[in-house]
Amino acid sequence: MNEPYDPHGESEVLTAGAPIESARAAAILVHGRGASAGDILSLTPHIDSPGIAWFAPQAYQSTWYPNGFMAPSEQNEPWLGSALGLLGWLLADIQSAGIPPERIALLGFSQGACLALTFAARAAQRYGALVGYSGGLIGPPEARFAFKDTLAGTPVFLGCSNVDPHIPLERVEETARVLTGMGAQVDKRIYPGMGHQVNEDELAAARALLAGMAGSGVQ
């Protein structure tokens, strides 16, 4: 019997920051469509905090799934399932090194933000932080999001433009409502006319969340 197609099954994971053996916390960074693990790691000097081990997986052909994040779900398989599985494997690997979920952050931009947010909602628990730059939960316009578990106070930052060409504002608003309903502490900031990018205010917000996560107590 042929094995199911797993496009991200052999993905490279780039690392930076503190060695995992001595790290106080860890963060998984998820790049956008057409970008790379190296690109998203370039954010770390702007959001770093002492003691964080950084992990950035590389999508196969630089794309986590082929169609838009609001396309019918079947149109993004098996890439989407493979990408979610990769994040699950990476999270488990970090935990096996002794870092609990409440000291692990997930951060993504664009397609990577959509993936990170969706993964966290589907595998809900208390995470150290969740940061979505220009992203929202994956699903078609008519999707009714109902996740069974709780995010148990996970601090979440959602930042997006009101005129982002790829991310409808309504989906960002809906994502904030869903995650809040799951018990997350959501900080949503909409930036007028910004476009599809990350600004200094968003970097500062992530820096504060990660510093709290890596400190002596859980934020």
C-alpha positions in Angstrom: 0.0 0.0 0.0 1.3 3.4 -0.9 2.0 5.9 1.9 -0.2 9.0 2.0 1.4 12.0 0.3 3.1 14.1 3.0 4.6 17.2 1.3 6.0 18.7 4.4 7.2 15.4 5.9 10.9 16.0 5.2 10.8 19.7 6.0 14.0 21.3 7.3 13.7 23.2 10.6 16.1 26.1 11.2 17.0 27.0 14.8 18.4 30.1 16.5 18.7 31.6 19.9 19.3 29.7 23.1 20.2 26.0 23.0 17.1 23.9 23.6 18.9 22.2 26.5 19.3 25.4 28.5 16.4 27.5 27.1 13.7 28.9 29.4 11.2 29.0 26.6 10.8 28.3 22.9 9.0 29.8 19.9 7.9 28.3 16.6 7.9 30.8 13.8 5.9 30.0 10.7 6.7 31.8 7.4 4.3 33.1 4.8 3.6 31.9 1.2 6.6 32.2 -1.1 8.9 33.0 1.8 11.3 30.9 3.9 12.2 29.8 7.4 15.2 32.2 7.1 12.9 35.1 6.3 10.8 34.6 9.4 13.8 34.0 11.6 15.0 37.5 10.6 12.3 38.9 12.9 14.0 37.4 16.0 16.4 40.4 16.6 13.3 42.6 16.9 11.3 40.3 19.3 14.0 38.3 21.1 14.2 37.8 24.8 17.0 36.0 26.6 16.5 32.3 27.0 14.3 31.6 24.0 15.1 28.8 21.6 13.7 29.6 18.1 12.4 27.1 15.6 11.4 27.9 12.0 10.1 25.0 9.8 10.5 25.3 6.0 7.4 24.7 3.9 7.8 22.4 0.8 8.2 24.7 -2.2 7.7 27.6 0.2 4.0 27.0 0.4 2.1 25.5 3.3 -1.1 24.9 1.2 -1.8 25.7 -2.5 -5.0 27.8 -2.4 -6.3 30.6 -0.3 -7.0 30.1 3.4 -10.7 30.6 2.8 -10.9 28.1 -0.1 -12.9 24.9 0.4 -10.9 22.8 2.8 -10.5 19.8 0.4 -8.8 22.1 -2.1 -5.9 22.6 0.4 -5.4 18.9 1.2 -3.1 17.0 1.7 -0.8 20.0 2.1 -2.8 21.6 5.0 -3.0 18.3 7.0 0.7 17.8 6.4 1.6 21.3 7.6 -0.6 20.9 10.7 1.1 17.6 11.4 4.5 19.2 11.1 3.7 21.8 13.7 2.3 19.0 16.0 5.5 17.0 15.6 7.7 20.1 16.3 5.7 21.0 19.3 6.0 17.5 20.7 9.7 17.5 20.0 10.2 20.7 21.9 8.2 19.4 24.8 10.3 16.2 24.9 13.3 18.5 25.5 11.6 19.7 28.8 9.8 22.9 27.7 6.1 22.7 28.6 3.4 24.2 26.3 2.9 27.2 28.6 6.5 28.3 27.7 6.1 27.7 23.9 4.9 30.4 21.6 3.5 30.1 18.1 4.1 33.1 15.7 3.3 33.4 12.1 2.9 35.9 9.2 0.3 35.7 6.5 -0.2 32.1 5.4 2.0 31.1 8.4 -0.2 33.1 10.7 -3.3 31.3 9.4 -1.6 28.0 9.9 -0.3 28.8 13.4 -3.7 30.1 14.6 -5.6 27.1 13.2 -3.1 24.7 14.7 -3.5 26.3 18.1 -7.3 26.3 18.0 -7.4 22.6 16.9 -4.7 21.6 19.5 -6.0 24.0 22.2 -4.2 24.1 25.5 -2.4 26.8 27.5 0.4 28.1 25.3 3.0 30.7 26.2 1.8 33.1 23.5 0.1 33.1 20.1 0.9 35.8 17.6 -0.8 36.1 14.2 0.5 38.8 11.9 -2.0 39.3 9.0 -3.9 36.1 9.4 -7.0 34.3 10.5 -8.5 30.9 11.1 -8.5 28.7 8.0 -11.9 27.8 6.6 -14.4 28.8 3.9 -16.6 31.9 4.3 -19.5 29.9 5.5 -17.3 28.0 8.1 -18.7 27.8 11.7 -15.8 27.4 14.0 -16.4 25.1 17.0 -13.4 23.8 18.8 -13.9 21.6 21.8 -10.9 22.5 24.0 -9.8 25.6 25.8 -6.8 27.9 25.3 -7.0 28.5 29.1 -5.8 32.1 29.2 -3.2 31.9 26.4 -2.2 35.5 25.5 -2.9 36.1 21.8 -1.9 39.0 19.6 -3.7 39.6 16.3 -2.5 42.4 14.1 -3.7 43.2 10.6 -4.5 46.1 8.2 -8.2 47.0 7.6 -7.4 46.9 3.9 -5.1 43.8 3.7 -5.4 42.4 0.2 -5.2 38.8 1.4 -6.9 38.8 4.7 -10.5 40.0 5.0 -11.0 42.1 8.1 -14.2 40.1 8.9 -12.1 37.0 9.3 -9.7 38.7 11.7 -12.7 39.9 13.7 -14.2 36.4 13.7 -10.9 34.8 14.7 -10.7 37.2 17.7 -14.2 36.2 18.8 -13.5 32.5 18.4 -10.3 32.5 20.3 -11.8 34.7 23.1 -14.6 32.2 23.3 -12.0 29.5 23.8 -10.6 31.3 26.8 -7.7 33.2 25.2 -6.7 36.7 26.3 -6.9 38.4 22.9 -5.2 41.7 21.9 -6.5 42.6 18.5 -5.1 45.7 16.7 -6.3 46.9 13.3 -4.1 49.3 11.5 -5.7 51.7 9.0 -4.3 51.6 5.5 -1.2 49.5 6.4 -1.4 46.8 3.7 0.2 43.4 4.1 3.2 43.8 6.3 4.4 43.9 9.9 4.9 47.2 11.7 6.9 48.3 14.8 3.8 48.3 17.1 3.2 44.6 16.2 6.8 43.8 16.9 6.7 45.5 20.2 3.5 43.6 21.1 5.2 40.3 20.4 8.3 41.3 22.2 6.3 42.0 25.3 4.5 38.7 25.2 7.6 36.7 24.6 9.5 38.5 27.4 6.6 37.6 29.7 6.7 34.0 28.6 10.4 33.6 29.1 10.4 35.4 32.5 10.1 33.9 35.9 6.4 33.5 35.8 3.8 32.7 33.2 2.1 35.9 31.9 
